[in-house]
Amino acid sequence: MSFAIALEDPAKPEIIALLEDGERYGASLYPAESNHFLSIDELRADNVRFAVARDADGVAVATGALALNESWAELKRMWVVPTVRGRGLSKALLNELEDRAREAGITWLRLETGIANHEALGLYERTGFVRIGPFGDYRPDPLSVFMEKRLD
């Protein structure tokens, strides 16, 4: 199955539905105070690059965002529809976002995910992310894992 990844507006109804699926999944694993989702308005900010992966029929099947800061960026809203997982899409989406970060002159890519997101943790560890302490506005949370990767 082939996929196309491009930057899109997250306010499209089909994209909102994907984001809501990711939020429901997060809510099933963690209390509200341990979920750190960016809103649609925040995802539309000038410093955010929002990517969507579509299948061969043009159906949106994955999302991911990059929130740019001075010398670092945060990976946000990574979500892949369960029916298309295991086909390398999350890695392809991550690679696209890393390329966008490099183009923007970003040195460090950071993220926060939950301790129960085993597939996400595996992906990030396999692709060179290492665990760090809280960054930005995050506070220590026993349900959170903070990671970063140096982009060369």
MDAnalysis code that builds the backbone (N, CA, C; Angstrom):
import MDAnalysis as mda
import numpy as np

u = mda.Universe.empty(456, n_residues=152, atom_resindex=np.repeat(np.arange(152), 3), trajectory=True)
u.add_TopologyAttr("name", ["N", "CA", "C"] * 152)
u.add_TopologyAttr("resid", np.arange(1, 153))
u.add_TopologyAttr("resname", ["MET", "SER", "PHE", "ALA", "ILE", "ALA", "LEU", "GLU", "ASP", "PRO", "ALA", "LYS", "PRO", "GLU", "ILE", "ILE", "ALA", "LEU", "LEU", "GLU", "ASP", "GLY", "GLU", "ARG", "TYR", "GLY", "ALA", "SER", "LEU", "TYR", "PRO", "ALA", "GLU", "SER", "ASN", "HIS", "PHE", "LEU", "SER", "ILE", "ASP", "GLU", "LEU", "ARG", "ALA", "ASP", "ASN", "VAL", "ARG", "PHE", "ALA", "VAL", "ALA", "ARG", "ASP", "ALA", "ASP", "GLY", "VAL", "ALA", "VAL", "ALA", "THR", "GLY", "ALA", "LEU", "ALA", "LEU", "ASN", "GLU", "SER", "TRP", "ALA", "GLU", "LEU", "LYS", "ARG", "MET", "TRP", "VAL", "VAL", "PRO", "THR", "VAL", "ARG", "GLY", "ARG", "GLY", "LEU", "SER", "LYS", "ALA", "LEU", "LEU", "ASN", "GLU", "LEU", "GLU", "ASP", "ARG", "ALA", "ARG", "GLU", "ALA", "GLY", "ILE", "THR", "TRP", "LEU", "ARG", "LEU", "GLU", "THR", "GLY", "ILE", "ALA", "ASN", "HIS", "GLU", "ALA", "LEU", "GLY", "LEU", "TYR", "GLU", "ARG", "THR", "GLY", "PHE", "VAL", "ARG", "ILE", "GLY", "PRO", "PHE", "GLY", "ASP", "TYR", "ARG", "PRO", "ASP", "PRO", "LEU", "SER", "VAL", "PHE", "MET", "GLU", "LYS", "ARG", "LEU", "ASP"])
u.atoms.positions = np.array([
    [0.846, -1.179, 0.000],
    [0.000, 0.000, 0.000],
    [0.891, 1.242, 0.000],
    [0.570, 2.203, -0.841],
    [1.372, 3.419, -0.910],
    [0.679, 4.558, -0.170],
    [1.493, 5.479, 0.308],
    [0.999, 6.620, 1.058],
    [1.663, 7.885, 0.536],
    [0.959, 8.997, 0.623],
    [1.515, 10.302, 0.291],
    [1.424, 11.163, 1.547],
    [2.521, 11.840, 1.872],
    [2.563, 12.688, 3.055],
    [2.748, 14.128, 2.608],
    [1.916, 15.024, 3.140],
    [1.999, 16.439, 2.793],
    [1.526, 17.284, 3.968],
    [1.934, 18.549, 3.968],
    [1.442, 19.482, 4.972],
    [0.011, 19.868, 4.606],
    [-0.858, 19.885, 5.616],
    [-2.265, 20.200, 5.400],
    [-2.797, 21.020, 6.568],
    [-3.990, 21.546, 6.371],
    [-4.704, 22.277, 7.413],
    [-5.370, 21.256, 8.342],
    [-5.068, 21.301, 9.642],
    [-5.669, 20.328, 10.565],
    [-7.152, 20.565, 10.834],
    [-7.718, 21.664, 10.342],
    [-9.118, 21.979, 10.620],
    [-10.097, 21.303, 9.657],
    [-9.610, 20.487, 8.734],
    [-10.510, 19.753, 7.841],
    [-11.285, 18.711, 8.657],
    [-12.577, 18.533, 8.376],
    [-13.383, 17.592, 9.176],
    [-12.788, 16.190, 9.288],
    [-12.268, 15.635, 8.193],
    [-11.717, 14.274, 8.282],
    [-10.450, 14.232, 9.139],
    [-9.707, 15.341, 9.172],
    [-8.502, 15.408, 9.999],
    [-8.900, 15.557, 11.467],
    [-9.885, 16.380, 11.719],
    [-10.385, 16.536, 13.088],
    [-10.832, 15.185, 13.629],
    [-11.495, 14.386, 12.800],
    [-11.937, 13.056, 13.233],
    [-10.741, 12.182, 13.615],
    [-9.657, 12.241, 12.848],
    [-8.446, 11.474, 13.202],
    [-7.862, 11.959, 14.521],
    [-7.790, 13.272, 14.689],
    [-7.250, 13.828, 15.928],
    [-8.103, 13.422, 17.122],
    [-9.411, 13.420, 16.941],
    [-10.304, 12.996, 18.023],
    [-10.108, 11.521, 18.359],
    [-9.838, 10.687, 17.352],
    [-9.536, 9.267, 17.608],
    [-8.290, 9.149, 18.487],
    [-7.269, 9.935, 18.163],
    [-6.046, 9.923, 18.969],
    [-6.302, 10.404, 20.385],
    [-7.130, 11.412, 20.534],
    [-7.470, 11.918, 21.874],
    [-8.228, 10.869, 22.680],
    [-9.162, 10.168, 22.035],
    [-9.903, 9.110, 22.745],
    [-8.951, 8.009, 23.202],
    [-8.002, 7.662, 22.329],
    [-7.027, 6.642, 22.699],
    [-6.213, 7.110, 23.912],
    [-5.717, 8.347, 23.861],
    [-4.968, 8.887, 24.987],
    [-5.784, 8.912, 26.263],
    [-7.053, 9.288, 26.153],
    [-7.930, 9.337, 27.329],
    [-8.203, 7.947, 27.900],
    [-8.112, 6.923, 27.056],
    [-8.319, 5.553, 27.550],
    [-7.114, 5.055, 28.350],
    [-5.965, 5.706, 28.165],
    [-4.740, 5.271, 28.842],
    [-4.348, 6.132, 30.034],
    [-4.686, 7.434, 29.985],
    [-4.157, 8.377, 30.967],
    [-5.233, 9.355, 31.428],
    [-5.081, 9.887, 32.643],
    [-6.009, 10.940, 33.076],
    [-5.764, 12.218, 32.276],
    [-6.747, 13.097, 32.285],
    [-6.689, 14.317, 31.466],
    [-5.423, 15.127, 31.716],
    [-4.977, 15.213, 32.953],
    [-3.802, 16.031, 33.263],
    [-2.501, 15.448, 32.702],
    [-2.543, 14.212, 32.244],
    [-1.352, 13.598, 31.652],
    [-1.419, 13.547, 30.123],
    [-2.472, 14.116, 29.551],
    [-2.578, 14.234, 28.094],
    [-2.282, 15.675, 27.715],
    [-1.424, 15.861, 26.728],
    [-0.942, 17.197, 26.350],
    [-1.177, 17.444, 24.860],
    [-2.434, 17.463, 24.463],
    [-2.789, 17.651, 23.060],
    [-2.821, 19.132, 22.707],
    [-2.304, 19.475, 21.542],
    [-2.482, 20.823, 21.022],
    [-3.871, 20.911, 20.403],
    [-4.533, 22.039, 20.604],
    [-5.855, 22.263, 20.019],
    [-5.724, 22.505, 18.518],
    [-6.851, 22.511, 17.839],
    [-6.850, 22.802, 16.403],
    [-6.248, 24.185, 16.160],
    [-6.654, 25.174, 16.953],
    [-6.094, 26.524, 16.778],
    [-4.585, 26.527, 16.972],
    [-4.092, 25.806, 17.982],
    [-2.642, 25.730, 18.211],
    [-1.941, 25.021, 17.056],
    [-2.589, 24.004, 16.492],
    [-2.005, 23.278, 15.357],
    [-1.963, 24.126, 14.090],
    [-2.757, 25.191, 14.045],
    [-2.792, 26.075, 12.875],
    [-1.857, 27.276, 13.032],
    [-1.119, 27.342, 14.129],
    [-0.219, 28.474, 14.383],
    [0.909, 28.500, 13.358],
    [1.492, 29.674, 13.169],
    [2.555, 29.861, 12.171],
    [3.790, 29.004, 12.441],
    [4.041, 28.665, 13.698],
    [5.239, 27.891, 14.032],
    [5.015, 26.382, 13.976],
    [3.846, 25.947, 13.512],
    [3.529, 24.518, 13.480],
    [3.453, 24.035, 12.038],
    [4.055, 22.890, 11.801],
    [3.964, 22.195, 10.522],
    [3.146, 20.939, 10.773],
    [1.979, 20.851, 10.142],
    [1.066, 19.739, 10.378],
    [1.030, 18.849, 9.140],
    [1.426, 17.598, 9.305],
    [1.517, 16.657, 8.184],
    [0.406, 15.610, 8.265],
    [-0.064, 15.228, 7.090],
    [-1.096, 14.203, 6.962],
    [-0.617, 13.167, 5.952],
    [-0.800, 11.909, 6.287],
    [-0.520, 10.821, 5.351],
    [-1.857, 10.328, 4.808],
    [-1.896, 10.172, 3.491],
    [-3.104, 9.676, 2.819],
    [-2.766, 8.397, 2.061],
    [-3.743, 7.508, 2.027],
    [-3.536, 6.260, 1.285],
    [-3.755, 6.497, -0.206],
    [-3.676, 5.441, -0.998],
    [-3.784, 5.560, -2.445],
    [-5.140, 6.100, -2.900],
    [-6.152, 5.959, -2.051],
    [-7.486, 6.482, -2.360],
    [-7.688, 7.903, -1.860],
    [-6.647, 8.491, -1.260],
    [-6.756, 9.857, -0.754],
    [-7.359, 9.972, 0.632],
    [-7.519, 8.860, 1.304],
    [-8.090, 8.874, 2.652],
    [-6.989, 9.180, 3.667],
    [-7.246, 10.123, 4.557],
    [-6.284, 10.471, 5.602],
    [-6.189, 9.326, 6.607],
    [-4.959, 8.846, 6.837],
    [-4.762, 7.693, 7.717],
    [-3.742, 7.949, 8.831],
    [-3.093, 9.117, 8.811],
    [-2.113, 9.402, 9.861],
    [-1.856, 10.899, 9.925],
    [-1.467, 11.346, 11.121],
    [-1.141, 12.754, 11.327],
    [0.121, 12.869, 12.169],
    [0.737, 14.020, 12.076],
    [1.881, 14.350, 12.917],
    [2.162, 15.831, 12.786],
    [2.641, 16.435, 13.849],
    [2.906, 17.866, 13.821],
    [4.270, 18.158, 14.423],
    [4.782, 19.292, 14.013],
    [6.067, 19.782, 14.478],
    [5.841, 21.206, 14.964],
    [6.057, 21.436, 16.261],
    [5.930, 22.783, 16.832],
    [7.338, 23.353, 16.959],
    [7.651, 24.346, 16.118],
    [8.994, 24.920, 16.056],
    [9.220, 25.944, 17.158],
    [10.371, 25.850, 17.795],
    [10.820, 26.824, 18.781],
    [12.128, 27.419, 18.266],
    [12.938, 27.980, 19.130],
    [14.194, 28.605, 18.680],
    [15.125, 27.595, 18.006],
    [15.748, 26.730, 18.777],
    [16.692, 25.762, 18.215],
    [16.178, 24.333, 18.339],
    [14.955, 24.176, 18.836],
    [14.388, 22.846, 18.968],
    [12.929, 22.875, 18.523],
    [12.402, 21.690, 18.268],
    [10.999, 21.546, 17.893],
    [10.423, 20.360, 18.652],
    [9.122, 20.425, 18.860],
    [8.448, 19.336, 19.551],
    [7.559, 18.575, 18.587],
    [7.665, 17.272, 18.632],
    [6.821, 16.385, 17.861],
    [5.484, 16.252, 18.592],
    [4.384, 16.483, 17.886],
    [3.053, 16.445, 18.489],
    [2.084, 15.687, 17.581],
    [1.027, 15.188, 18.166],
    [-0.141, 14.638, 17.477],
    [0.166, 13.537, 16.466],
    [1.182, 12.721, 16.786],
    [1.448, 11.553, 15.939],
    [0.318, 10.547, 16.164],
    [-0.347, 10.180, 15.091],
    [-1.446, 9.223, 15.178],
    [-1.551, 8.483, 13.854],
    [-1.600, 7.172, 13.928],
    [-1.780, 6.329, 12.748],
    [-3.013, 5.469, 12.989],
    [-3.914, 5.467, 12.022],
    [-5.121, 4.659, 12.111],
    [-4.708, 3.201, 12.341],
    [-5.313, 2.523, 13.329],
    [-4.889, 1.152, 13.650],
    [-4.883, 0.185, 12.473],
    [-5.791, 0.338, 11.518],
    [-5.863, -0.621, 10.399],
    [-4.689, -0.540, 9.439],
    [-3.888, 0.546, 9.503],
    [-2.734, 0.654, 8.603],
    [-1.404, 0.612, 9.350],
    [-1.449, 0.277, 10.612],
    [-0.202, 0.187, 11.382],
    [0.608, -1.027, 10.935],
    [1.908, -0.969, 11.205],
    [2.783, -2.085, 10.877],
    [3.285, -2.068, 9.443],
    [3.090, -0.956, 8.741],
    [3.504, -0.862, 7.342],
    [4.570, 0.208, 7.128],
    [5.156, 0.697, 8.223],
    [6.222, 1.686, 8.107],
    [5.746, 3.120, 7.982],
    [4.460, 3.341, 8.122],
    [3.913, 4.686, 7.947],
    [4.357, 5.633, 9.050],
    [4.377, 5.184, 10.290],
    [4.793, 6.078, 11.378],
    [6.248, 6.508, 11.201],
    [7.095, 5.601, 10.741],
    [8.487, 5.960, 10.501],
    [8.610, 6.933, 9.332],
    [7.826, 6.710, 8.278],
    [7.850, 7.626, 7.128],
    [7.359, 9.015, 7.538],
    [6.332, 9.074, 8.350],
    [5.807, 10.349, 8.828],
    [6.836, 11.039, 9.721],
    [7.474, 10.281, 10.595],
    [8.522, 10.833, 11.444],
    [9.675, 11.369, 10.602],
    [10.085, 10.630, 9.578],
    [11.162, 11.093, 8.693],
    [10.787, 12.403, 8.008],
    [9.554, 12.508, 7.555],
    [9.081, 13.741, 6.916],
    [9.164, 14.921, 7.894],
    [8.720, 14.709, 9.114],
    [8.759, 15.787, 10.105],
    [10.195, 16.142, 10.486],
    [11.070, 15.158, 10.565],
    [12.477, 15.451, 10.826],
    [13.074, 16.279, 9.691],
    [12.738, 15.945, 8.454],
    [13.228, 16.728, 7.309],
    [12.723, 18.168, 7.388],
    [11.463, 18.349, 7.750],
    [10.898, 19.699, 7.892],
    [11.621, 20.465, 9.000],
    [11.962, 19.787, 10.075],
    [12.691, 20.431, 11.171],
    [14.078, 20.864, 10.708],
    [14.763, 19.996, 9.997],
    [16.091, 20.343, 9.486],
    [16.019, 21.554, 8.560],
    [15.018, 21.571, 7.672],
    [14.833, 22.701, 6.759],
    [14.643, 24.012, 7.520],
    [14.047, 23.928, 8.704],
    [13.797, 25.112, 9.524],
    [14.995, 25.467, 10.408],
    [16.094, 24.711, 10.282],
    [17.295, 24.989, 11.070],
    [17.236, 24.470, 12.496],
    [16.389, 23.501, 12.737],
    [16.220, 22.939, 14.079],
    [17.352, 21.953, 14.379],
    [17.895, 22.056, 15.582],
    [18.983, 21.185, 16.021],
    [18.482, 19.984, 16.817],
    [17.460, 20.207, 17.643],
    [16.956, 19.156, 18.526],
    [15.468, 18.941, 18.300],
    [15.063, 17.681, 18.222],
    [13.660, 17.310, 18.144],
    [13.302, 16.648, 19.468],
    [12.239, 17.141, 20.107],
    [11.832, 16.628, 21.418],
    [10.388, 16.141, 21.356],
    [10.023, 15.334, 22.338],
    [8.656, 14.840, 22.416],
    [8.328, 14.409, 23.831],
    [7.039, 14.330, 24.057],
    [6.491, 13.744, 25.286],
    [5.506, 12.699, 24.848],
    [5.580, 11.517, 25.440],
    [4.601, 10.464, 25.199],
    [4.352, 9.762, 26.519],
    [3.421, 8.861, 26.512],
    [3.068, 8.181, 27.752],
    [3.778, 6.856, 27.922],
    [3.877, 6.430, 29.170],
    [4.584, 5.188, 29.496],
    [3.902, 3.949, 28.921],
    [2.598, 4.042, 28.623],
    [1.871, 2.888, 28.088],
    [1.856, 2.851, 26.559],
    [2.430, 3.841, 25.903],
    [2.475, 3.872, 24.434],
    [3.691, 3.092, 23.950],
    [3.637, 1.786, 24.119],
    [4.790, 0.925, 23.835],
    [5.237, 0.983, 22.376],
    [4.277, 1.028, 21.442],
    [4.654, 1.094, 20.031],
    [5.367, 2.407, 19.728],
    [4.849, 3.504, 20.279],
    [5.480, 4.813, 20.052],
    [6.871, 4.839, 20.674],
    [6.997, 4.363, 21.893],
    [8.301, 4.342, 22.552],
    [9.296, 3.521, 21.742],
    [8.858, 2.379, 21.225],
    [9.735, 1.547, 20.405],
    [10.187, 2.268, 19.145],
    [9.256, 2.935, 18.473],
    [9.602, 3.696, 17.276],
    [10.631, 4.761, 17.591],
    [10.376, 5.546, 18.620],
    [11.284, 6.645, 18.941],
    [12.660, 6.129, 19.350],
    [12.713, 5.068, 20.122],
    [14.009, 4.511, 20.516],
    [14.753, 3.951, 19.309],
    [14.048, 3.267, 18.411],
    [14.684, 2.702, 17.205],
    [15.209, 3.784, 16.272],
    [14.623, 4.971, 16.337],
    [15.020, 6.040, 15.413],
    [15.941, 7.070, 16.068],
    [16.511, 6.726, 17.217],
    [17.566, 7.550, 17.788],
    [17.182, 8.508, 18.894],
    [15.955, 8.480, 19.349],
    [15.571, 9.332, 20.474],
    [16.076, 8.725, 21.777],
    [16.461, 9.595, 22.699],
    [16.902, 9.163, 24.026],
    [16.046, 9.864, 25.075],
    [15.919, 9.227, 26.205],
    [15.098, 9.780, 27.287],
    [15.810, 10.942, 27.969],
    [15.012, 11.951, 28.284],
    [15.501, 13.143, 28.983],
    [14.493, 13.505, 30.059],
    [14.770, 14.557, 30.792],
    [13.812, 15.070, 31.763],
    [12.804, 15.982, 31.082],
    [11.850, 16.488, 31.850],
    [10.853, 17.403, 31.279],
    [11.519, 18.609, 30.621],
    [10.881, 19.133, 29.591],
    [11.392, 20.296, 28.868],
    [10.232, 21.265, 28.657],
    [10.558, 22.475, 28.217],
    [9.521, 23.471, 27.943],
    [8.644, 23.699, 29.156],
    [7.345, 23.668, 28.958],
    [6.386, 23.887, 30.038],
    [5.983, 22.614, 30.772],
    [6.551, 21.485, 30.400],
    [6.188, 20.223, 31.050],
    [6.716, 20.171, 32.477],
    [5.985, 19.461, 33.300],
    [6.400, 19.188, 34.678],
    [6.591, 17.679, 34.805],
    [7.353, 17.246, 35.791],
    [7.507, 15.802, 35.981],
    [6.142, 15.123, 36.119],
    [5.993, 13.990, 35.478],
    [4.747, 13.230, 35.502],
    [5.135, 11.760, 35.411],
    [4.746, 10.946, 36.392],
    [5.137, 9.531, 36.349],
    [4.550, 8.774, 35.157],
    [3.576, 9.369, 34.468],
    [2.978, 8.721, 33.306],
    [3.576, 9.198, 31.988],
    [4.517, 10.140, 32.053],
    [5.124, 10.709, 30.852],
    [6.547, 10.229, 30.653],
    [6.923, 10.133, 29.374],
    [8.307, 9.883, 28.973],
    [8.686, 11.038, 28.069],
    [9.809, 11.670, 28.362],
    [10.333, 12.794, 27.573],
    [11.551, 12.300, 26.823],
    [11.647, 12.671, 25.542],
    [12.729, 12.180, 24.708],
    [13.209, 13.293, 23.792],
    [14.453, 13.136, 23.288],
    [14.974, 14.064, 22.298],
    [15.927, 13.339, 21.362],
    [16.147, 13.984, 20.225],
    [17.059, 13.461, 19.216],
    [17.779, 14.653, 18.594],
    [19.073, 14.546, 18.455],
    [19.838, 15.579, 17.773],
    [19.714, 15.364, 16.273],
    [19.358, 16.414, 15.562],
    [19.258, 16.357, 14.114],
    [20.549, 16.895, 13.505],
    [21.162, 16.133, 12.621],
    [22.395, 16.549, 11.963],
    [22.128, 16.985, 10.552],
])
